[in-house]
Amino acid sequence: MSRIQSVLDALKASGRKALIPFITAGDPQPDVTVSAMHALVAGGADIIELGVPFSDPMADGPVIQRASERALAKGMTLTKVLAMVAEFRKSDDKTPIVLMGYANPVEAMGYETFATAARAAGVDGLLTVDLPPEEAEPCANILKAHGIDLIFLLAPTTTEARVAHVARLASGYVYYVSLKGVTGAANLDTASVAEKLAMLRQHIALPIGVGFGIRDAETARQVARIGDAVVIGSRLVQEFEAGAAGLNDRLTAFLTGVRQAMDQA
């Protein structure tokens, strides 16, 4: 059983929902990332989505775009991201790590080479925004052979036919983009999210996480009532933009409040 499935199964058995924070590897400088990951766990993170910086994002709003720019300016690469995961694993072998980003860096490394290196580093899942299910089967097969989950995004505009296609390939969990727009957008409509999740669950047996537009404890509490996991990204990345001084304490404090709100849902 994968780390992701083990964690999600345990949460379900206890009646709790998963808290999945996202941060960008190497932002604002490489030596901050691993300690920040531990701070997220201290705040209640169940799974960490670790962003792989990329120069040409499509789904990321300005907050995460700037984070990638800062990280790339410091020389971040996919190889260095994997080294960070390996460093994190020296003291945490329980928290699942999902790499989130774009297909280009992975394709440039080669799926087989990436899967081998990612598994050795301790990566549990991969989410590539721009790898559609119609083209994902070769990647999915290679990752599966190395015990790595391939996680897909679904959107308000995703058709039932494509949802069914994703259901055949996905593992770990599925990430539902809660609104039309980029990361960090506002105006989350939980009623429409609940309606869409009901359709998704007709096809998908995996847990469904909800992200985009979740910026505070109250919104996280509302989403925890309808989803299996809550994903928070831009709001956390803003803490990195505010500077490294006191960063870990701020990350832990913010997530602790979110975790408490979710557990009250």
FENPEFEN-V421826 format. One record per residue. PHI is phi in whole degrees, -180 to 180 (none if undefined). OMEGA is omega in radians with two decimals (NA if undefined). BURIAL is + if it has 24 or more other C-alpha atoms within 12 Angstrom, else -. Layout:
PHI,OMEGA,BURIAL  PHI,OMEGA,BURIAL
This chain:
none,-3.12,-  -71,3.08,+  -60,-3.12,+  -62,-3.13,+  -63,-3.13,+  -61,-3.13,-  -66,-3.10,+  -67,3.09,+  -65,-3.13,+  -66,3.11,-  -64,3.14,-  -60,-3.13,-  -63,-3.13,-  -96,3.12,-  76,-3.12,-  -113,3.14,+  -109,-3.08,+  -80,3.03,+  -106,-3.04,+  -124,3.07,+  -84,3.06,+  -117,2.95,+  -137,-3.14,+  -97,3.14,+  -62,3.08,+  89,-3.12,+  -102,-0.11,+  -82,3.08,+  -156,-2.98,+  -58,-3.04,+  -75,3.13,-  -89,-2.86,+  -64,-3.03,+  -64,3.12,+  -66,3.08,+  -65,3.10,+  -61,3.10,+  -66,3.10,+  -65,3.08,+  -64,3.11,+  -63,3.12,+  -62,3.13,+  -84,3.09,+  116,3.12,+  -63,3.08,+  -96,3.08,+  -139,3.09,+  -114,2.96,+  -96,-3.08,+  -106,-3.07,+  -73,3.04,+  -93,-3.06,+  -59,-3.14,+  -143,-2.99,+  -78,-3.04,+  -131,-3.09,-  -72,3.11,+  -117,-3.06,-  -100,-3.03,+  -87,3.05,+  -78,-3.02,+  -63,-3.12,-  -64,-3.12,+  -76,3.03,+  -58,-3.14,+  -64,3.10,+  -62,3.11,+  -63,3.13,+  -62,3.11,+  -63,-3.12,+  -67,3.14,+  -64,3.11,+  -64,3.10,-  -91,3.05,-  88,-3.11,-  -69,3.08,+  -138,3.09,+  -61,3.11,+  -60,3.13,+  -70,3.06,+  -63,3.11,+  -62,3.10,+  -65,3.09,+  -65,3.10,+  -61,3.12,+  -61,3.11,+  -66,3.09,-  -59,-3.09,+  -67,3.12,+  -63,-3.13,-  -127,3.09,-  -146,3.13,+  -107,-3.08,-  -112,-3.05,+  -76,3.13,+  -66,3.11,+  -120,3.07,+  -113,3.03,+  -82,-3.12,+  -124,3.13,+  178,-3.04,+  -125,-2.98,+  -69,-3.00,+  -53,-3.13,+  -61,-3.14,+  -71,3.11,+  -65,3.12,-  -64,3.09,-  -75,-3.05,-  100,-3.05,-  -59,-3.11,+  -67,3.11,-  -62,3.12,-  -61,-3.07,+  -60,3.12,+  -63,-3.12,+  -69,-3.13,+  -66,3.11,+  -63,3.14,+  -64,-3.13,-  -77,-3.12,+  108,3.08,+  -76,-3.11,+  -109,-3.09,+  -153,3.09,+  -133,3.04,+  -126,3.09,+  -112,-3.02,+  -59,-2.97,+  -108,3.04,+  -107,-3.07,+  -72,-3.10,+  -61,-3.14,+  -64,-3.11,-  -118,-2.93,-  -95,-3.00,+  -60,3.10,-  -59,3.11,-  -64,-3.12,+  -59,-3.12,+  -65,3.13,-  -67,3.14,+  -62,3.14,+  -60,3.13,+  -63,3.14,-  -103,3.08,+  74,-3.14,+  -114,-3.14,+  -79,3.02,+  -104,-3.02,+  -109,-3.07,+  -111,2.97,+  -92,2.95,+  -125,-3.03,+  -126,3.07,+  -58,-3.11,+  -94,-3.12,-  -67,-3.14,+  -78,3.11,-  -63,3.13,-  -63,3.13,-  -72,3.07,+  -58,3.13,+  -63,3.11,-  -64,3.11,-  -60,-3.12,+  -59,-3.13,+  -77,-3.04,+  -107,-2.98,+  -71,3.01,+  -148,-3.11,+  84,3.04,+  -158,3.08,+  -116,-3.09,+  -105,3.09,+  -93,3.08,+  -79,-2.87,+  -76,-3.11,+  -152,3.07,+  -83,-3.11,+  151,-3.10,-  -104,3.10,+  -58,3.11,+  89,3.13,+  -68,-3.07,+  -109,3.04,-  63,3.10,-  -73,3.14,+  -105,-3.05,+  -68,3.12,+  -65,3.12,-  -69,3.08,-  -63,-3.14,+  -60,3.13,+  -64,-3.14,-  -69,3.14,+  -62,3.12,+  -62,3.09,-  -67,-3.12,+  -59,-3.08,+  -72,3.01,+  -70,-3.09,-  -116,-2.96,+  -114,3.11,+  -89,-3.13,-  -69,2.99,+  -60,-3.14,+  -118,3.04,+  -91,-3.14,+  -122,3.13,+  -142,-3.04,+  75,3.06,+  87,3.13,+  -98,-2.95,+  -123,-3.08,+  -152,-3.07,+  -64,-3.09,+  -66,3.10,+  -65,3.10,+  -61,3.12,+  -63,3.13,+  -63,-3.13,+  -69,3.13,+  -64,3.11,+  -71,-3.02,+  -118,-3.13,+  -104,3.10,+  -92,-3.13,+  -153,3.11,+  -117,-3.13,+  -110,3.12,+  -124,-3.10,+  -125,-2.99,+  -56,-3.13,+  -61,3.10,+  -72,-3.12,+  -64,3.05,+  -60,3.09,+  -66,3.09,+  -70,3.12,+  -65,-3.14,+  -75,3.08,-  118,-3.05,-  -79,-3.10,+  -64,3.12,-  70,-3.04,-  -59,-3.05,+  -62,3.11,+  -64,3.14,-  -67,3.12,+  -63,-3.12,+  -64,-3.11,+  -65,-3.13,+  -64,-3.11,+  -67,3.10,+  -59,3.09,+  -65,3.11,+  -65,-3.14,+  -60,3.14,+  -64,3.12,+  -66,3.13,+  -65,-3.12,+  -71,3.09,+  -89,-3.05,-  -67,NA,-
